[in-house]
Amino acid sequence: MPTSSLQAVMVVVALEEEEDEAPAAEAGKEDALVTKNMVPGEAVYNEKRIAVQKEDGTKVEYRVWNPFRSKLAAAILGGVDNIWITPGAKVLYLGAASGTTVSHVSDVVGPTGVVYAVEFSHRSGRDLVNMAKKRTNVIPIIEDARHPAKYRMLVGMVHVIFSDVAQPDQARILALNASYFLKAGGHFVISIKANCIDSTVPAEAVFQSEVKKLQQEQFKPFEQVTLEPFERDHACVVGGYRMPKKQKA
Ligand SMILES: C[S@@+](CC[C@H](N)C(=O)[O-])C[C@H]1O[C@@H](n2cnc3c(N)ncnc32)[C@H](O)[C@@H]1O
């Protein structure tokens, strides 16, 4: 179960919504990872929505976050302690695809946060742009993440970079973007797909060598989780960037 700061930004609710929201049989009694919907009444990718009545009688709507469709959700359910994405945070998201996970990050950062979502495929980018029309905290950027100079006018300094580009040079792409946009003392979250980096060695060896590359680029990995059983041979690494040196006592 997610701990500490994760509980502040997202909840895991028992699916016990009212019957008019979803049939009880379908909902079951299992827990689900959810985010509070920034645009109540609207789904983004046909995901299930759950209305929960608060004590004062008002309703809050949540969207179920499927770990089979989102590596960030898989990392949370995989036990990562902190994703550093909190209400009000500014997040640079590399490899946004059609915006499925971006929409949950948008829920988490809420109206006072921003998600700069970079995707180079125009086809996926169309869905991303459409999703952002209703979510004012998402800035879609249809560009190649290898060339951050091209979008530097659109992106401010950020607290967190989430990277899911699934490219062999993804550590370099993250480092380049961090050098432009990530605050010193900020955080990164990277999803690593072993076989897109080197399919000839065991996944664990790929993860180790990626972590080494990150360390050489002023990243300090704090934790690493496997994304099994949601994704095969994937890991998620979370850590800090240009972290201040600890003062000697
Ligand atoms: C694994 S998918 C991302 C899935 C997405 N993060 C989600 O959870 O819904 C990787 C995405 O990165 C994009 N991508 C790959 N290389 C890129 C680059 N250099 N610049 C921008 N986007 C890139 C691909 O087009 C693809 O949509």
The ligand as an SDF file (V2000), in Angstrom:
LIG
                    3D

 27 29  0  0  0  0  0  0  0  0999 V2000
    5.5570    3.7150  -23.3070 C   0  0  0  0  0  0  0  0  0  0  0  0
    4.7650    4.9630  -24.1800 S   0  0  0  0  0  0  0  0  0  0  0  0
    4.1850    6.0920  -22.9600 C   0  0  0  0  0  0  0  0  0  0  0  0
    2.9010    5.6850  -22.2850 C   0  0  0  0  0  0  0  0  0  0  0  0
    2.3620    6.7900  -21.4020 C   0  0  0  0  0  0  0  0  0  0  0  0
    3.3730    7.3300  -20.5280 N   0  0  0  0  0  0  0  0  0  0  0  0
    1.1810    6.3470  -20.5490 C   0  0  0  0  0  0  0  0  0  0  0  0
    1.3880    5.9130  -19.4070 O   0  0  0  0  0  0  0  0  0  0  0  0
    0.0400    6.4520  -21.0230 O   0  0  0  0  0  0  0  0  0  0  0  0
    6.1310    5.8710  -24.8130 C   0  0  0  0  0  0  0  0  0  0  0  0
    5.7360    7.1370  -25.5420 C   0  0  0  0  0  0  0  0  0  0  0  0
    6.8870    7.9500  -25.7100 O   0  0  0  0  0  0  0  0  0  0  0  0
    6.8330    8.5750  -26.9620 C   0  0  0  0  0  0  0  0  0  0  0  0
    8.2120    8.9520  -27.3080 N   0  0  0  0  0  0  0  0  0  0  0  0
    9.2420    8.1210  -27.5860 C   0  0  0  0  0  0  0  0  0  0  0  0
   10.3430    8.8310  -27.8470 N   0  0  0  0  0  0  0  0  0  0  0  0
   10.0250   10.1350  -27.7170 C   0  0  0  0  0  0  0  0  0  0  0  0
   10.7400   11.3440  -27.8580 C   0  0  0  0  0  0  0  0  0  0  0  0
   12.0430   11.3370  -28.1990 N   0  0  0  0  0  0  0  0  0  0  0  0
   10.0890   12.5070  -27.6640 N   0  0  0  0  0  0  0  0  0  0  0  0
    8.7660   12.5150  -27.3100 C   0  0  0  0  0  0  0  0  0  0  0  0
    8.0340   11.4000  -27.1670 N   0  0  0  0  0  0  0  0  0  0  0  0
    8.6460   10.2210  -27.3620 C   0  0  0  0  0  0  0  0  0  0  0  0
    6.2220    7.5080  -27.8740 C   0  0  0  0  0  0  0  0  0  0  0  0
    5.6610    8.0810  -29.0390 O   0  0  0  0  0  0  0  0  0  0  0  0
    5.1840    6.8900  -26.9440 C   0  0  0  0  0  0  0  0  0  0  0  0
    3.9470    7.5400  -27.0800 O   0  0  0  0  0  0  0  0  0  0  0  0
  1  2  1  0
  2  3  1  0
  2 10  1  0
  3  4  1  0
  4  5  1  0
  5  6  1  0
  5  7  1  0
  7  8  2  0
  7  9  1  0
 10 11  1  0
 11 12  1  0
 11 26  1  0
 12 13  1  0
 13 14  1  0
 13 24  1  0
 14 15  1  0
 14 23  1  0
 15 16  2  0
 16 17  1  0
 17 18  1  0
 17 23  2  0
 18 19  1  0
 18 20  2  0
 20 21  1  0
 21 22  2  0
 22 23  1  0
 24 25  1  0
 24 26  1  0
 26 27  1  0
M  CHG  2   2   1   9  -1
M  END
$$$$
